Amino acid sequence: MVLAPTPVTTDPEATGMDAWPHVVVVGGGFAGLKLCHSLSHQPVRVTLIDKRNFNLFQPLLYQVASGLVSAADVASPLRQMVGQAPNVRVLLGEVTDIDPDRCELICNDRRIGYDRLVLATGSGSAYFGHEEWRPLAPPMKVLEHAQEIRRRLLTALEEAEQTTDRSRQRYLQTVVVVGAGPAGCELAGSVVEMMQSAIRRDFKRLDPTLCRVVLVDAVQRVLPAMDSGLAAEAAEYLRSQGVVLLLNSMVEGIEAGRVRLRREHSPHQIEAATVCWTAGVRGSSLGKLLAERTGCATDRGGRVEVLADFSLPDHPEIRVVGDTCSYKPPGEERPLPGMAGPAVQMGGWVARDLLAELDGRRAEPFRWFDLGSMAVIGPLWAVADLRGLRFTGFIGWVLWGLAHLAFIPENENRVALLTRWLWQIATRQRPAMLITGRPDQHLEVEVGLEPTPSPASRF
């Protein structure tokens, strides 16, 4: 099918671009951003819609939570990144409905038409049917989550500084991290180092030996998706830094100041002032809406099942990429993981395929190139599995740092992050140890635009 323009009365007037096909991209994450970059300065009109006006580098959210970097170091304004291209328009808002029959979507009470629609709305945190745990155990998906975790950690230390009750201090200096994947291991390792170094340097009455970070998961080992040898070394390092590993432990309940577990068929509980959640991923709510409107299938995690070109059955004009989609490479039983690498490759390939349609052809089939996986477990210590080449310790950390700096979309943020990392290495100080925001700000994050006074008004 050749990409052809469709008249759209709700789009803005665009001199010289009216006849160009209109591609609407929902989501400015790794996949959406790569797609917009690839379509910039090409003969298509691109509209990028996102709830936020920035691209968030999620892999480093744990460093925001532990005070190593600030929010601005891991976020870049979308208008500066892709909005300056003459054919790319950035809109702040939330898509609330999709009309696939009319090729329109509703955003901020306005209808926006499209010739091609690409959903790249990422994923959220799943609590396995226990949403009542969310207020007690913040996830780590957006900036407010990381800032809430940091606020709780530092507030607990401040309270502990003012009490003489040693058992109360032990409770306030205890943190539970649920989930032993890369995010959980990275958060646990960073938090234990932050607490111990901050107590030794900045607090007069606290005992660093009372710091306790407990990593909990139902799996048999940490980093279950990585090589077993690397996982064993990561576990040993975490233990050496003071992290308690409670594996084969199922979370049965989370209450204020308490986590109830079942370990080896026996009940167990941990009293902790701070609980963090890194276990479980669910698809974007927009994926569920798309399934309702088109009849497409979703997997158990709510991700949209797509065809080989990331389109939907009976709707070739709609593509779904990144964490929002469930894509299985030919011959594979499992879909690609929700990580930056697959998302970037998906976004770039869909852009090439859309441009190929302009010439009446199709791009070469999508081929996933596995770059490997890595996780930083502590200061100057990481594990990396690069297509069978395995590294641990300082070398692993260097590779991890280079890879993450390469994925950071803005040069300014690369310089800022490198400077902060080097400063922390030299001084062991964390520059973002600020208690900001309001309690429980992660629960109802208000984003997007206020409803417009008149639905008939235009952009």
PyMOL commands that set and color helices and strands:
alter all, ss='L'
color gray80, all
select helices_A, chain A and resi 30-39+58-65+71-73+78-81+131-133+143-161+166-172+182-202+208-210+228-240+285-294+322-324+340-358+393-407+411-427
alter helices_A, ss='H'
color red, helices_A
select strands_A, chain A and resi 22-26+45-50+54-56+75-77+88-92+95-99+104-107+110-113+116-119+123-125+174-178+212-216+243-246+249-255+258-263+266-271+274-277+281-283+304-305+311-312+315-320+325-326+373-378+381-386+389-392
alter strands_A, ss='S'
color yellow, strands_A
deselect
rebuild
show_as cartoon
